[in-house]
């Protein structure tokens, strides 16, 4: 049983070009739909579109909800490298051989301002994204956070998330989608959750009430305790934000527009 290998990409667009994220997400989900009929191991480098493959699976394409702390006009994508290191990940690396001119994504020139990628490895307790896909799981919103932890503490932090935070959020209708160690570095982690608006608001109000800042709903001391536990591992930024799944992507409950 090999470790799951994933890729998280954050794509940014020049301010005031609000149509760029829409154009990009339409392009991305459209070209990946064309890979549906490919079989395992079937990969092809094509001009202007980069690698076409069944094993590089676009599981989620999202528009970042800017008011929750994201840079404005941002898209986030979650990829499953089916087959792990020797599967989709190897196919991704193969396209860089000899810097083939077909590597460059000319079909979206000028669309993106810049982008950042995080290679990630699943840890114990991480759901199988292909299992979620087979189940047909969707959610109106997804919550993800990126945290900086002490060097070498990523697996311990994620174990604490699994054992302590996940049961709390489950009580608020948040479903765990991923627990990821960011690879090729020693101090970053990512977690992913599916939820809905009312559940998101319920967590925020329960947290406020536990602080004594909301007397209209019950407080949940467990939310404060989790923050205290998390601070035992964190050494740098911790940022959480909401994502809206783009219609036509795997984790969206809306058809393609």
C-alpha positions in Angstrom: 0.0 0.0 0.0 1.8 3.2 -1.2 1.4 6.6 0.1 -1.0 9.0 -1.7 0.7 11.8 -3.5 -1.3 15.0 -4.2 -0.7 18.5 -5.5 -2.3 21.7 -4.3 -2.0 24.7 -6.6 -2.9 28.3 -5.8 -3.4 30.4 -8.9 -3.5 34.2 -8.8 -4.8 36.7 -11.3 -4.0 40.4 -11.8 -6.2 42.6 -9.7 -9.3 44.0 -11.4 -9.3 41.2 -14.0 -12.2 39.4 -12.4 -13.1 37.4 -15.5 -9.6 35.7 -15.5 -10.4 33.1 -12.8 -13.6 32.2 -14.5 -11.9 31.8 -17.9 -9.1 29.7 -16.3 -11.5 27.4 -14.3 -13.6 26.8 -17.4 -10.5 26.0 -19.4 -9.1 23.7 -16.8 -12.2 21.7 -16.0 -13.0 21.4 -19.7 -9.6 20.0 -20.7 -9.6 17.5 -17.8 -13.1 16.2 -18.9 -11.4 15.2 -22.1 -9.1 12.9 -20.2 -12.0 10.8 -18.8 -11.7 8.1 -21.4 -8.0 7.6 -20.9 -6.8 4.4 -19.2 -4.3 4.0 -16.3 -0.7 4.8 -17.5 -1.9 6.5 -20.6 -0.1 9.9 -20.7 0.7 12.2 -23.5 2.5 15.6 -23.7 0.5 17.9 -26.1 1.3 21.3 -27.4 -0.3 24.1 -25.5 -2.2 21.8 -23.0 0.7 20.1 -21.2 0.3 16.5 -20.1 -2.9 14.7 -20.8 -3.4 11.8 -18.4 -5.9 9.7 -16.5 -3.5 9.4 -13.6 -3.2 13.2 -13.0 -6.8 13.7 -11.7 -8.3 17.1 -11.0 -10.3 16.2 -8.0 -11.2 19.7 -7.0 -11.2 23.1 -8.7 -12.3 26.0 -6.5 -12.8 29.8 -6.5 -11.4 31.2 -3.2 -13.9 33.2 -1.1 -11.9 36.4 -0.8 -13.6 37.7 2.3 -12.3 34.7 4.3 -8.7 35.9 4.1 -7.6 35.0 0.6 -5.9 37.3 -2.0 -8.7 38.6 -4.2 -9.3 36.7 -7.5 -7.7 33.4 -6.6 -8.3 29.8 -7.8 -7.2 26.7 -5.9 -6.9 23.2 -7.4 -6.5 19.8 -5.8 -4.9 17.0 -7.8 -4.6 13.3 -7.1 -1.5 11.6 -8.5 -3.1 8.2 -9.0 -0.5 5.5 -8.4 1.6 7.7 -6.1 5.3 8.5 -6.8 5.5 6.0 -9.6 2.1 6.9 -11.1 0.8 10.5 -11.7 3.8 12.1 -10.0 6.2 10.4 -12.4 4.1 11.5 -15.3 4.2 15.1 -14.1 8.0 15.0 -13.9 8.3 13.3 -17.3 7.1 16.4 -19.1 10.2 18.3 -18.0 12.6 16.1 -19.9 14.8 18.2 -22.2 12.4 21.1 -21.6 10.2 20.1 -24.5 8.5 23.1 -26.1 5.2 21.3 -25.6 5.6 21.7 -21.9 4.5 25.4 -22.0 0.8 26.1 -21.5 0.4 28.5 -24.5 -3.4 28.0 -24.4 -3.6 30.1 -21.2 -0.9 32.6 -21.9 -1.8 35.9 -20.2 -4.5 34.4 -18.1 -2.6 33.8 -14.8 -0.6 36.4 -12.9 1.4 33.8 -10.9 0.8 30.4 -9.3 2.2 28.4 -6.4 2.3 24.6 -6.1 2.6 22.4 -3.0 3.4 18.7 -3.4 1.7 16.8 -0.6 1.7 13.3 0.9 -1.2 11.7 2.6 -0.8 10.6 6.3 -2.8 8.0 8.3 -6.5 8.9 8.4 -6.5 10.7 5.1 -9.5 9.8 3.0 -8.9 8.2 -0.4 -9.9 10.9 -2.9 -10.8 8.3 -5.5 -13.1 6.8 -2.9 -14.8 10.2 -2.4 -15.1 10.5 -6.2 -16.7 7.0 -6.5 -19.1 8.0 -3.7 -20.0 11.1 -5.5 -19.3 13.3 -2.4 -19.8 17.0 -2.8 -20.2 20.0 -0.5 -21.3 23.6 -1.0 -18.1 24.9 0.5 -14.6 23.5 1.4 -12.4 24.7 4.2 -8.7 24.4 3.9 -5.8 25.6 6.0 -2.1 25.8 5.6 0.0 25.8 8.8 3.7 26.2 9.5 4.9 23.8 12.2 8.1 23.0 14.0 10.6 21.3 11.6 9.9 17.6 11.8 6.5 18.0 13.6 4.2 17.7 10.6 3.1 14.1 11.2 2.6 14.7 14.9 0.5 17.8 14.2 -1.6 16.0 11.7 -2.1 13.1 14.1 -3.5 15.7 16.6 -5.8 17.1 14.0 -7.1 13.6 13.3 -7.6 12.7 16.9 -8.8 16.0 18.4 -9.9 18.4 15.8 -11.7 16.1 13.3 -14.2 14.8 15.9 -15.1 18.4 16.9 -15.6 19.6 13.4 -17.6 16.4 12.5 -20.1 17.5 15.2 -20.5 20.7 13.1 -21.0 18.8 9.8 -17.4 19.2 8.5 -16.2 16.2 6.7 -12.5 15.5 6.5 -11.2 15.4 2.9 -7.4 15.5 3.4 -4.6 15.5 5.9 -1.4 16.3 4.1 2.3 16.7 4.9 3.8 19.2 2.4 6.6 17.4 0.8 10.1 18.7 -0.1 10.1 20.8 3.0 10.1 20.1 6.7 7.6 22.4 8.3 4.3 22.8 6.4 0.9 21.0 6.5 -2.4 21.3 4.8 -5.9 20.1 5.8 -9.0 20.0 3.7 -12.7 19.7 4.9 -16.1 19.7 3.2 -18.9 21.8 4.8 -21.8 24.1 4.2 -22.6 27.7 5.1 -24.7 27.1 8.2 -22.1 24.7 9.6 -19.3 27.2 9.0 -21.2 29.9 10.8 -22.1 27.6 13.7 -18.4 26.9 14.3 -17.6 30.6 14.3 -20.4 31.5 16.7 -19.6 28.6 19.1 -15.9 29.8 19.1 -17.0 33.4 19.9 -19.4 32.2 22.6 -16.6 30.1 24.2 -14.6 33.4 24.4 -17.5 35.2 26.0 -18.2 37.2 22.9 -21.6 35.8 21.9 -24.3 35.2 24.5 -26.9 34.0 22.1 -25.5 30.5 21.4 -23.7 27.9 23.5 -20.0 28.1 23.5 -17.8 25.1 22.7 -14.7 24.9 25.0 -13.3 22.2 22.7 -12.6 24.8 20.0 -10.5 26.8 22.4 -8.7 23.7 23.6 -7.9 22.8 20.0 -6.3 26.2 19.5 -4.2 25.7 22.6 -3.1 22.2 21.3 -2.3 23.6 17.8 0.0 26.3 19.3 2.1 23.5 20.8 3.1 22.7 17.2 2.8 25.9 15.3 5.9 28.2 14.7 4.6 30.4 11.9 1.5 31.4 10.0 -1.7 29.4 10.2 -4.3 30.5 7.6 -7.7 29.1 7.1 -10.1 30.0 4.3 -13.2 28.9 2.4 -13.4 27.7 -1.2 -16.4 27.5 -3.5 -16.2 24.4 -5.8 -16.4 25.4 -9.5 -19.3 23.8 -11.4 -18.2 20.8 -13.4 -15.4 19.9 -11.1 -15.4 16.6 -9.1 -16.3 18.0 -5.8 -19.0 20.4 -7.0 -22.6 19.6 -6.8 -23.4 21.8 -9.8 -23.2 20.8 -13.4 -20.8 22.4 -15.9 -21.8 25.9 -17.0 
